[in-house]
Amino acid sequence: MSEQRVWLVTGASSGFGRAITEAAVAAGDVVVATARRPETLTQLAANHPDQIDPVRLDVTDADSVAAVVADVERRYGRIDVLVNNAGRGQVGAAEETTDDELRSIFEVHVFGPAALVRAVLPGMRKRGSGAIVQMSSMGGQLAYPGFSAYCATKFALEGYSEALAAEVGPLGIRVLVVEPGAFRTSFSGGSLVESQSLPAYESTVGPTRTMIKGVDGSQPGDPAKAAAAILTALDAEVTPLRLPLGGDAVDGIVTHLDAVRAELDVWEKVSRGTDF
C-alpha cells in the first residue's frame, strides 16, 4: 500500500509489539504505540517523532480502551491496522492455576483484544477497509503440560478470530492470526507468571517449568523477522487467516494436525454412529 497507514499496537514497548512498531515505521506508516508504561517508548518515539505516538493503555481497562480508540480516530481520522499484541506467559498445571490467575490471563489475552476489536470495527466498517492482527501462538493450536491456562486463552482467541474473519471479511476488513513459536521476547523472562507447584505434577509440568525459564534469551525466533513476515502477509493480495512463525511452530502444528486426523480416522465409525 502506498498510502500511509495508521497502526494501533498494544504492548508496543518490547518483543513483538516493539518489532512490529519499528517495521511499520520503516514502511513509512504512523504507529500509535500503546503500553501500560509508555515512558518505555520515549527513546524510540524520540527517534521517530512524526511516526510514533506513545499512549498509555491497559488493555484490561475497557473504559480506557474505548477512550484511546476514540482519541486516535479523532486525531488521525482512522485506524487502519489494529495489532492485539499485549500479553504474557503463564506456566502451571491446571490444578495449580488459581481462579484469579486464570481470569487474569483471559482478561489480557481474550477480553482485552475483544474490547479493542469492538472499538475499532465501527470506523473500519464505515471506511470498508482495515486489518486486525491477533497475536496468538503455536499454543493456539496445540497444548503442552503446564500451559493449560495460556493455551486456553490462545485457543479462545483463535476461535473468536476465525468467526470474526468470516463476519467482517465481506465488509472489506481482514483478520490475521499470528502463531509464533519460540521467539526472543519477554515471554520466558520478566513477564512470565508461575503458579505455585504441586509435587504430583513434577514429572509432567516440571520439565515445562524448567524449559520455559531456561530458554530465555536463546530462543531461535527473531522478532524483527516476525514483524517483516506480518507486514508481508498484510500486504499480500490474499491475507492468510493463520500465519505460523518459526520452524518449531510449523513443525509442531503439522505434527498436531496429523495426530488429530489419525485419531479421527480411528474413531470415525463410532463418531458417525451417533445419529438417529
FIMARSE-266327 format. One record per residue (C-alpha): x, y, z; residue number from 1; residue in three letters. Coordinates in steps of 0.5 Angstrom, whole numbers. Example, Ala and Ser with C-alpha at 12.3 -4.5 7.8 and 13.67 -1.06 7.14 Angstrom:
2
<atom><x>25</x><y>-9</y><z>16</z><n>1</n><res>ALA</res></atom>
<atom><x>27</x><y>-2</y><z>14</z><n>2</n><res>SER</res></atom>
# end
This chain:
276
<atom><x>0</x><y>0</y><z>0</z><n>1</n><res>MET</res></atom>
<atom><x>3</x><y>7</y><z>-2</z><n>2</n><res>SER</res></atom>
<atom><x>-2</x><y>11</y><z>3</z><n>3</n><res>GLU</res></atom>
<atom><x>1</x><y>12</y><z>10</z><n>4</n><res>GLN</res></atom>
<atom><x>-3</x><y>7</y><z>15</z><n>5</n><res>ARG</res></atom>
<atom><x>-5</x><y>9</y><z>22</z><n>6</n><res>VAL</res></atom>
<atom><x>-3</x><y>3</y><z>27</z><n>7</n><res>TRP</res></atom>
<atom><x>-5</x><y>2</y><z>34</z><n>8</n><res>LEU</res></atom>
<atom><x>-1</x><y>-3</y><z>37</z><n>9</n><res>VAL</res></atom>
<atom><x>-2</x><y>-6</y><z>44</z><n>10</n><res>THR</res></atom>
<atom><x>4</x><y>-8</y><z>48</z><n>11</n><res>GLY</res></atom>
<atom><x>9</x><y>-4</y><z>44</z><n>12</n><res>ALA</res></atom>
<atom><x>15</x><y>-3</y><z>49</z><n>13</n><res>SER</res></atom>
<atom><x>18</x><y>-10</y><z>48</z><n>14</n><res>SER</res></atom>
<atom><x>18</x><y>-16</y><z>44</z><n>15</n><res>GLY</res></atom>
<atom><x>14</x><y>-17</y><z>38</z><n>16</n><res>PHE</res></atom>
<atom><x>10</x><y>-10</y><z>39</z><n>17</n><res>GLY</res></atom>
<atom><x>16</x><y>-6</y><z>39</z><n>18</n><res>ARG</res></atom>
<atom><x>19</x><y>-10</y><z>33</z><n>19</n><res>ALA</res></atom>
<atom><x>12</x><y>-9</y><z>29</z><n>20</n><res>ILE</res></atom>
<atom><x>12</x><y>-2</y><z>31</z><n>21</n><res>THR</res></atom>
<atom><x>19</x><y>-1</y><z>28</z><n>22</n><res>GLU</res></atom>
<atom><x>17</x><y>-5</y><z>22</z><n>23</n><res>ALA</res></atom>
<atom><x>11</x><y>0</y><z>21</z><n>24</n><res>ALA</res></atom>
<atom><x>15</x><y>6</y><z>22</z><n>25</n><res>VAL</res></atom>
<atom><x>21</x><y>3</y><z>17</z><n>26</n><res>ALA</res></atom>
<atom><x>15</x><y>2</y><z>12</z><n>27</n><res>ALA</res></atom>
<atom><x>13</x><y>10</y><z>13</z><n>28</n><res>GLY</res></atom>
<atom><x>7</x><y>9</y><z>17</z><n>29</n><res>ASP</res></atom>
<atom><x>5</x><y>12</y><z>23</z><n>30</n><res>VAL</res></atom>
<atom><x>4</x><y>8</y><z>30</z><n>31</n><res>VAL</res></atom>
<atom><x>0</x><y>9</y><z>36</z><n>32</n><res>VAL</res></atom>
<atom><x>4</x><y>5</y><z>41</z><n>33</n><res>ALA</res></atom>
<atom><x>1</x><y>3</y><z>47</z><n>34</n><res>THR</res></atom>
<atom><x>4</x><y>1</y><z>53</z><n>35</n><res>ALA</res></atom>
<atom><x>2</x><y>1</y><z>61</z><n>36</n><res>ARG</res></atom>
<atom><x>8</x><y>5</y><z>62</z><n>37</n><res>ARG</res></atom>
<atom><x>9</x><y>9</y><z>56</z><n>38</n><res>PRO</res></atom>
<atom><x>15</x><y>12</y><z>58</z><n>39</n><res>GLU</res></atom>
<atom><x>19</x><y>6</y><z>56</z><n>40</n><res>THR</res></atom>
<atom><x>18</x><y>8</y><z>49</z><n>41</n><res>LEU</res></atom>
<atom><x>21</x><y>15</y><z>50</z><n>42</n><res>THR</res></atom>
<atom><x>27</x><y>14</y><z>46</z><n>43</n><res>GLN</res></atom>
<atom><x>24</x><y>10</y><z>41</z><n>44</n><res>LEU</res></atom>
<atom><x>19</x><y>16</y><z>40</z><n>45</n><res>ALA</res></atom>
<atom><x>24</x><y>21</y><z>40</z><n>46</n><res>ALA</res></atom>
<atom><x>28</x><y>18</y><z>34</z><n>47</n><res>ASN</res></atom>
<atom><x>21</x><y>18</y><z>30</z><n>48</n><res>HIS</res></atom>
<atom><x>17</x><y>24</y><z>33</z><n>49</n><res>PRO</res></atom>
<atom><x>13</x><y>24</y><z>27</z><n>50</n><res>ASP</res></atom>
<atom><x>11</x><y>17</y><z>26</z><n>51</n><res>GLN</res></atom>
<atom><x>11</x><y>14</y><z>34</z><n>52</n><res>ILE</res></atom>
<atom><x>6</x><y>17</y><z>38</z><n>53</n><res>ASP</res></atom>
<atom><x>7</x><y>13</y><z>45</z><n>54</n><res>PRO</res></atom>
<atom><x>0</x><y>13</y><z>49</z><n>55</n><res>VAL</res></atom>
<atom><x>-2</x><y>9</y><z>56</z><n>56</n><res>ARG</res></atom>
<atom><x>-6</x><y>4</y><z>55</z><n>57</n><res>LEU</res></atom>
<atom><x>-8</x><y>-2</y><z>60</z><n>58</n><res>ASP</res></atom>
<atom><x>-12</x><y>-7</y><z>55</z><n>59</n><res>VAL</res></atom>
<atom><x>-16</x><y>-10</y><z>61</z><n>60</n><res>THR</res></atom>
<atom><x>-19</x><y>-3</y><z>63</z><n>61</n><res>ASP</res></atom>
<atom><x>-25</x><y>-3</y><z>58</z><n>62</n><res>ALA</res></atom>
<atom><x>-26</x><y>5</y><z>59</z><n>63</n><res>ASP</res></atom>
<atom><x>-19</x><y>6</y><z>57</z><n>64</n><res>SER</res></atom>
<atom><x>-20</x><y>2</y><z>51</z><n>65</n><res>VAL</res></atom>
<atom><x>-26</x><y>6</y><z>49</z><n>66</n><res>ALA</res></atom>
<atom><x>-23</x><y>13</y><z>50</z><n>67</n><res>ALA</res></atom>
<atom><x>-16</x><y>11</y><z>47</z><n>68</n><res>VAL</res></atom>
<atom><x>-19</x><y>9</y><z>40</z><n>69</n><res>VAL</res></atom>
<atom><x>-24</x><y>15</y><z>40</z><n>70</n><res>ALA</res></atom>
<atom><x>-18</x><y>19</y><z>41</z><n>71</n><res>ASP</res></atom>
<atom><x>-14</x><y>16</y><z>36</z><n>72</n><res>VAL</res></atom>
<atom><x>-19</x><y>17</y><z>31</z><n>73</n><res>GLU</res></atom>
<atom><x>-21</x><y>24</y><z>33</z><n>74</n><res>ARG</res></atom>
<atom><x>-13</x><y>26</y><z>32</z><n>75</n><res>ARG</res></atom>
<atom><x>-11</x><y>21</y><z>26</z><n>76</n><res>TYR</res></atom>
<atom><x>-18</x><y>20</y><z>23</z><n>77</n><res>GLY</res></atom>
<atom><x>-18</x><y>13</y><z>22</z><n>78</n><res>ARG</res></atom>
<atom><x>-14</x><y>6</y><z>25</z><n>79</n><res>ILE</res></atom>
<atom><x>-12</x><y>2</y><z>19</z><n>80</n><res>ASP</res></atom>
<atom><x>-9</x><y>-3</y><z>23</z><n>81</n><res>VAL</res></atom>
<atom><x>-10</x><y>-6</y><z>30</z><n>82</n><res>LEU</res></atom>
<atom><x>-5</x><y>-10</y><z>33</z><n>83</n><res>VAL</res></atom>
<atom><x>-7</x><y>-14</y><z>39</z><n>84</n><res>ASN</res></atom>
<atom><x>0</x><y>-16</y><z>42</z><n>85</n><res>ASN</res></atom>
<atom><x>0</x><y>-15</y><z>49</z><n>86</n><res>ALA</res></atom>
<atom><x>1</x><y>-21</y><z>53</z><n>87</n><res>GLY</res></atom>
<atom><x>5</x><y>-25</y><z>58</z><n>88</n><res>ARG</res></atom>
<atom><x>7</x><y>-32</y><z>59</z><n>89</n><res>GLY</res></atom>
<atom><x>4</x><y>-37</y><z>65</z><n>90</n><res>GLN</res></atom>
<atom><x>6</x><y>-44</y><z>67</z><n>91</n><res>VAL</res></atom>
<atom><x>3</x><y>-48</y><z>72</z><n>92</n><res>GLY</res></atom>
<atom><x>-1</x><y>-55</y><z>72</z><n>93</n><res>ALA</res></atom>
<atom><x>-9</x><y>-54</y><z>71</z><n>94</n><res>ALA</res></atom>
<atom><x>-10</x><y>-56</y><z>78</z><n>95</n><res>GLU</res></atom>
<atom><x>-4</x><y>-51</y><z>81</z><n>96</n><res>GLU</res></atom>
<atom><x>-7</x><y>-45</y><z>77</z><n>97</n><res>THR</res></atom>
<atom><x>-12</x><y>-41</y><z>81</z><n>98</n><res>THR</res></atom>
<atom><x>-18</x><y>-38</y><z>79</z><n>99</n><res>ASP</res></atom>
<atom><x>-15</x><y>-31</y><z>80</z><n>100</n><res>ASP</res></atom>
<atom><x>-9</x><y>-33</y><z>75</z><n>101</n><res>GLU</res></atom>
<atom><x>-14</x><y>-36</y><z>70</z><n>102</n><res>LEU</res></atom>
<atom><x>-18</x><y>-30</y><z>70</z><n>103</n><res>ARG</res></atom>
<atom><x>-13</x><y>-25</y><z>70</z><n>104</n><res>SER</res></atom>
<atom><x>-9</x><y>-28</y><z>63</z><n>105</n><res>ILE</res></atom>
<atom><x>-16</x><y>-29</y><z>60</z><n>106</n><res>PHE</res></atom>
<atom><x>-17</x><y>-21</y><z>61</z><n>107</n><res>GLU</res></atom>
<atom><x>-11</x><y>-20</y><z>58</z><n>108</n><res>VAL</res></atom>
<atom><x>-11</x><y>-25</y><z>52</z><n>109</n><res>HIS</res></atom>
<atom><x>-18</x><y>-25</y><z>51</z><n>110</n><res>VAL</res></atom>
<atom><x>-23</x><y>-20</y><z>54</z><n>111</n><res>PHE</res></atom>
<atom><x>-18</x><y>-14</y><z>52</z><n>112</n><res>GLY</res></atom>
<atom><x>-17</x><y>-16</y><z>45</z><n>113</n><res>PRO</res></atom>
<atom><x>-24</x><y>-17</y><z>44</z><n>114</n><res>ALA</res></atom>
<atom><x>-26</x><y>-10</y><z>47</z><n>115</n><res>ALA</res></atom>
<atom><x>-21</x><y>-7</y><z>42</z><n>116</n><res>LEU</res></atom>
<atom><x>-24</x><y>-10</y><z>36</z><n>117</n><res>VAL</res></atom>
<atom><x>-31</x><y>-8</y><z>38</z><n>118</n><res>ARG</res></atom>
<atom><x>-28</x><y>-1</y><z>39</z><n>119</n><res>ALA</res></atom>
<atom><x>-24</x><y>0</y><z>32</z><n>120</n><res>VAL</res></atom>
<atom><x>-30</x><y>-4</y><z>28</z><n>121</n><res>LEU</res></atom>
<atom><x>-35</x><y>2</y><z>27</z><n>122</n><res>PRO</res></atom>
<atom><x>-29</x><y>6</y><z>24</z><n>123</n><res>GLY</res></atom>
<atom><x>-27</x><y>0</y><z>20</z><n>124</n><res>MET</res></atom>
<atom><x>-34</x><y>-2</y><z>17</z><n>125</n><res>ARG</res></atom>
<atom><x>-35</x><y>6</y><z>15</z><n>126</n><res>LYS</res></atom>
<atom><x>-29</x><y>6</y><z>11</z><n>127</n><res>ARG</res></atom>
<atom><x>-30</x><y>-1</y><z>8</z><n>128</n><res>GLY</res></atom>
<atom><x>-23</x><y>-3</y><z>10</z><n>129</n><res>SER</res></atom>
<atom><x>-18</x><y>-5</y><z>16</z><n>130</n><res>GLY</res></atom>
<atom><x>-14</x><y>-10</y><z>19</z><n>131</n><res>ALA</res></atom>
<atom><x>-14</x><y>-14</y><z>25</z><n>132</n><res>ILE</res></atom>
<atom><x>-8</x><y>-17</y><z>27</z><n>133</n><res>VAL</res></atom>
<atom><x>-9</x><y>-22</y><z>33</z><n>134</n><res>GLN</res></atom>
<atom><x>-2</x><y>-25</y><z>36</z><n>135</n><res>MET</res></atom>
<atom><x>-4</x><y>-32</y><z>38</z><n>136</n><res>SER</res></atom>
<atom><x>2</x><y>-37</y><z>39</z><n>137</n><res>SER</res></atom>
<atom><x>3</x><y>-44</y><z>36</z><n>138</n><res>MET</res></atom>
<atom><x>0</x><y>-45</y><z>43</z><n>139</n><res>GLY</res></atom>
<atom><x>-7</x><y>-43</y><z>40</z><n>140</n><res>GLY</res></atom>
<atom><x>-7</x><y>-50</y><z>36</z><n>141</n><res>GLN</res></atom>
<atom><x>-4</x><y>-55</y><z>41</z><n>142</n><res>LEU</res></atom>
<atom><x>-2</x><y>-55</y><z>48</z><n>143</n><res>ALA</res></atom>
<atom><x>3</x><y>-58</y><z>53</z><n>144</n><res>TYR</res></atom>
<atom><x>3</x><y>-60</y><z>60</z><n>145</n><res>PRO</res></atom>
<atom><x>4</x><y>-53</y><z>64</z><n>146</n><res>GLY</res></atom>
<atom><x>1</x><y>-49</y><z>59</z><n>147</n><res>PHE</res></atom>
<atom><x>-7</x><y>-50</y><z>60</z><n>148</n><res>SER</res></atom>
<atom><x>-8</x><y>-43</y><z>62</z><n>149</n><res>ALA</res></atom>
<atom><x>-4</x><y>-40</y><z>57</z><n>150</n><res>TYR</res></atom>
<atom><x>-6</x><y>-44</y><z>51</z><n>151</n><res>CYS</res></atom>
<atom><x>-14</x><y>-44</y><z>53</z><n>152</n><res>ALA</res></atom>
<atom><x>-13</x><y>-36</y><z>52</z><n>153</n><res>THR</res></atom>
<atom><x>-10</x><y>-37</y><z>45</z><n>154</n><res>LYS</res></atom>
<atom><x>-15</x><y>-43</y><z>43</z><n>155</n><res>PHE</res></atom>
<atom><x>-20</x><y>-38</y><z>45</z><n>156</n><res>ALA</res></atom>
<atom><x>-17</x><y>-32</y><z>41</z><n>157</n><res>LEU</res></atom>
<atom><x>-17</x><y>-36</y><z>35</z><n>158</n><res>GLU</res></atom>
<atom><x>-24</x><y>-39</y><z>35</z><n>159</n><res>GLY</res></atom>
<atom><x>-26</x><y>-32</y><z>36</z><n>160</n><res>TYR</res></atom>
<atom><x>-22</x><y>-29</y><z>31</z><n>161</n><res>SER</res></atom>
<atom><x>-24</x><y>-35</y><z>26</z><n>162</n><res>GLU</res></atom>
<atom><x>-31</x><y>-33</y><z>27</z><n>163</n><res>ALA</res></atom>
<atom><x>-29</x><y>-25</y><z>26</z><n>164</n><res>LEU</res></atom>
<atom><x>-26</x><y>-26</y><z>20</z><n>165</n><res>ALA</res></atom>
<atom><x>-32</x><y>-29</y><z>17</z><n>166</n><res>ALA</res></atom>
<atom><x>-36</x><y>-24</y><z>19</z><n>167</n><res>GLU</res></atom>
<atom><x>-32</x><y>-18</y><z>17</z><n>168</n><res>VAL</res></atom>
<atom><x>-29</x><y>-20</y><z>11</z><n>169</n><res>GLY</res></atom>
<atom><x>-35</x><y>-19</y><z>7</z><n>170</n><res>PRO</res></atom>
<atom><x>-34</x><y>-12</y><z>10</z><n>171</n><res>LEU</res></atom>
<atom><x>-27</x><y>-11</y><z>7</z><n>172</n><res>GLY</res></atom>
<atom><x>-24</x><y>-12</y><z>14</z><n>173</n><res>ILE</res></atom>
<atom><x>-18</x><y>-17</y><z>14</z><n>174</n><res>ARG</res></atom>
<atom><x>-16</x><y>-21</y><z>20</z><n>175</n><res>VAL</res></atom>
<atom><x>-9</x><y>-24</y><z>21</z><n>176</n><res>LEU</res></atom>
<atom><x>-8</x><y>-29</y><z>27</z><n>177</n><res>VAL</res></atom>
<atom><x>0</x><y>-30</y><z>28</z><n>178</n><res>VAL</res></atom>
<atom><x>2</x><y>-36</y><z>31</z><n>179</n><res>GLU</res></atom>
<atom><x>9</x><y>-35</y><z>33</z><n>180</n><res>PRO</res></atom>
<atom><x>14</x><y>-41</y><z>36</z><n>181</n><res>GLY</res></atom>
<atom><x>20</x><y>-39</y><z>41</z><n>182</n><res>ALA</res></atom>
<atom><x>22</x><y>-32</y><z>40</z><n>183</n><res>PHE</res></atom>
<atom><x>27</x><y>-28</y><z>44</z><n>184</n><res>ARG</res></atom>
<atom><x>21</x><y>-24</y><z>48</z><n>185</n><res>THR</res></atom>
<atom><x>20</x><y>-23</y><z>55</z><n>186</n><res>SER</res></atom>
<atom><x>15</x><y>-29</y><z>55</z><n>187</n><res>PHE</res></atom>
<atom><x>20</x><y>-33</y><z>58</z><n>188</n><res>SER</res></atom>
<atom><x>23</x><y>-28</y><z>63</z><n>189</n><res>GLY</res></atom>
<atom><x>20</x><y>-22</y><z>67</z><n>190</n><res>GLY</res></atom>
<atom><x>13</x><y>-23</y><z>64</z><n>191</n><res>SER</res></atom>
<atom><x>12</x><y>-30</y><z>66</z><n>192</n><res>LEU</res></atom>
<atom><x>7</x><y>-32</y><z>71</z><n>193</n><res>VAL</res></atom>
<atom><x>9</x><y>-38</y><z>75</z><n>194</n><res>GLU</res></atom>
<atom><x>3</x><y>-42</y><z>79</z><n>195</n><res>SER</res></atom>
<atom><x>5</x><y>-45</y><z>86</z><n>196</n><res>GLN</res></atom>
<atom><x>8</x><y>-52</y><z>84</z><n>197</n><res>SER</res></atom>
<atom><x>5</x><y>-59</y><z>87</z><n>198</n><res>LEU</res></atom>
<atom><x>9</x><y>-65</y><z>88</z><n>199</n><res>PRO</res></atom>
<atom><x>4</x><y>-69</y><z>84</z><n>200</n><res>ALA</res></atom>
<atom><x>6</x><y>-65</y><z>77</z><n>201</n><res>TYR</res></atom>
<atom><x>13</x><y>-65</y><z>78</z><n>202</n><res>GLU</res></atom>
<atom><x>14</x><y>-71</y><z>72</z><n>203</n><res>SER</res></atom>
<atom><x>9</x><y>-67</y><z>68</z><n>204</n><res>THR</res></atom>
<atom><x>10</x><y>-60</y><z>69</z><n>205</n><res>VAL</res></atom>
<atom><x>16</x><y>-60</y><z>72</z><n>206</n><res>GLY</res></atom>
<atom><x>20</x><y>-60</y><z>65</z><n>207</n><res>PRO</res></atom>
<atom><x>16</x><y>-55</y><z>62</z><n>208</n><res>THR</res></atom>
<atom><x>18</x><y>-50</y><z>68</z><n>209</n><res>ARG</res></atom>
<atom><x>25</x><y>-52</y><z>67</z><n>210</n><res>THR</res></atom>
<atom><x>25</x><y>-51</y><z>60</z><n>211</n><res>MET</res></atom>
<atom><x>21</x><y>-44</y><z>59</z><n>212</n><res>ILE</res></atom>
<atom><x>25</x><y>-41</y><z>64</z><n>213</n><res>LYS</res></atom>
<atom><x>32</x><y>-44</y><z>61</z><n>214</n><res>GLY</res></atom>
<atom><x>31</x><y>-42</y><z>54</z><n>215</n><res>VAL</res></atom>
<atom><x>30</x><y>-34</y><z>56</z><n>216</n><res>ASP</res></atom>
<atom><x>35</x><y>-30</y><z>51</z><n>217</n><res>GLY</res></atom>
<atom><x>37</x><y>-36</y><z>47</z><n>218</n><res>SER</res></atom>
<atom><x>30</x><y>-38</y><z>43</z><n>219</n><res>GLN</res></atom>
<atom><x>31</x><y>-39</y><z>36</z><n>220</n><res>PRO</res></atom>
<atom><x>26</x><y>-34</y><z>33</z><n>221</n><res>GLY</res></atom>
<atom><x>28</x><y>-26</y><z>31</z><n>222</n><res>ASP</res></atom>
<atom><x>22</x><y>-21</y><z>33</z><n>223</n><res>PRO</res></atom>
<atom><x>24</x><y>-17</y><z>27</z><n>224</n><res>ALA</res></atom>
<atom><x>24</x><y>-22</y><z>22</z><n>225</n><res>LYS</res></atom>
<atom><x>17</x><y>-24</y><z>25</z><n>226</n><res>ALA</res></atom>
<atom><x>15</x><y>-17</y><z>24</z><n>227</n><res>ALA</res></atom>
<atom><x>17</x><y>-17</y><z>17</z><n>228</n><res>ALA</res></atom>
<atom><x>13</x><y>-23</y><z>16</z><n>229</n><res>ALA</res></atom>
<atom><x>7</x><y>-20</y><z>19</z><n>230</n><res>ILE</res></atom>
<atom><x>7</x><y>-14</y><z>14</z><n>231</n><res>LEU</res></atom>
<atom><x>8</x><y>-18</y><z>8</z><n>232</n><res>THR</res></atom>
<atom><x>2</x><y>-22</y><z>10</z><n>233</n><res>ALA</res></atom>
<atom><x>-2</x><y>-16</y><z>11</z><n>234</n><res>LEU</res></atom>
<atom><x>1</x><y>-13</y><z>4</z><n>235</n><res>ASP</res></atom>
<atom><x>-1</x><y>-20</y><z>0</z><n>236</n><res>ALA</res></atom>
<atom><x>-7</x><y>-20</y><z>-5</z><n>237</n><res>GLU</res></atom>
<atom><x>-10</x><y>-25</y><z>0</z><n>238</n><res>VAL</res></atom>
<atom><x>-8</x><y>-25</y><z>7</z><n>239</n><res>THR</res></atom>
<atom><x>-8</x><y>-31</y><z>11</z><n>240</n><res>PRO</res></atom>
<atom><x>-12</x><y>-33</y><z>17</z><n>241</n><res>LEU</res></atom>
<atom><x>-7</x><y>-36</y><z>20</z><n>242</n><res>ARG</res></atom>
<atom><x>1</x><y>-35</y><z>20</z><n>243</n><res>LEU</res></atom>
<atom><x>5</x><y>-39</y><z>24</z><n>244</n><res>PRO</res></atom>
<atom><x>12</x><y>-36</y><z>25</z><n>245</n><res>LEU</res></atom>
<atom><x>18</x><y>-40</y><z>26</z><n>246</n><res>GLY</res></atom>
<atom><x>20</x><y>-47</y><z>24</z><n>247</n><res>GLY</res></atom>
<atom><x>18</x><y>-50</y><z>31</z><n>248</n><res>ASP</res></atom>
<atom><x>11</x><y>-47</y><z>30</z><n>249</n><res>ALA</res></atom>
<atom><x>11</x><y>-50</y><z>23</z><n>250</n><res>VAL</res></atom>
<atom><x>13</x><y>-57</y><z>25</z><n>251</n><res>ASP</res></atom>
<atom><x>9</x><y>-57</y><z>32</z><n>252</n><res>GLY</res></atom>
<atom><x>3</x><y>-55</y><z>28</z><n>253</n><res>ILE</res></atom>
<atom><x>4</x><y>-60</y><z>23</z><n>254</n><res>VAL</res></atom>
<atom><x>5</x><y>-66</y><z>28</z><n>255</n><res>THR</res></atom>
<atom><x>-1</x><y>-64</y><z>32</z><n>256</n><res>HIS</res></atom>
<atom><x>-6</x><y>-64</y><z>26</z><n>257</n><res>LEU</res></atom>
<atom><x>-3</x><y>-70</y><z>23</z><n>258</n><res>ASP</res></atom>
<atom><x>-5</x><y>-73</y><z>30</z><n>259</n><res>ALA</res></atom>
<atom><x>-12</x><y>-70</y><z>30</z><n>260</n><res>VAL</res></atom>
<atom><x>-13</x><y>-73</y><z>23</z><n>261</n><res>ARG</res></atom>
<atom><x>-10</x><y>-80</y><z>25</z><n>262</n><res>ALA</res></atom>
<atom><x>-15</x><y>-80</y><z>32</z><n>263</n><res>GLU</res></atom>
<atom><x>-21</x><y>-78</y><z>28</z><n>264</n><res>LEU</res></atom>
<atom><x>-20</x><y>-84</y><z>23</z><n>265</n><res>ASP</res></atom>
<atom><x>-19</x><y>-89</y><z>28</z><n>266</n><res>VAL</res></atom>
<atom><x>-26</x><y>-87</y><z>32</z><n>267</n><res>TRP</res></atom>
<atom><x>-30</x><y>-84</y><z>26</z><n>268</n><res>GLU</res></atom>
<atom><x>-34</x><y>-90</y><z>26</z><n>269</n><res>LYS</res></atom>
<atom><x>-36</x><y>-89</y><z>33</z><n>270</n><res>VAL</res></atom>
<atom><x>-37</x><y>-82</y><z>32</z><n>271</n><res>SER</res></atom>
<atom><x>-41</x><y>-82</y><z>26</z><n>272</n><res>ARG</res></atom>
<atom><x>-46</x><y>-88</y><z>29</z><n>273</n><res>GLY</res></atom>
<atom><x>-49</x><y>-83</y><z>34</z><n>274</n><res>THR</res></atom>
<atom><x>-54</x><y>-80</y><z>29</z><n>275</n><res>ASP</res></atom>
<atom><x>-62</x><y>-82</y><z>30</z><n>276</n><res>PHE</res></atom>
# end
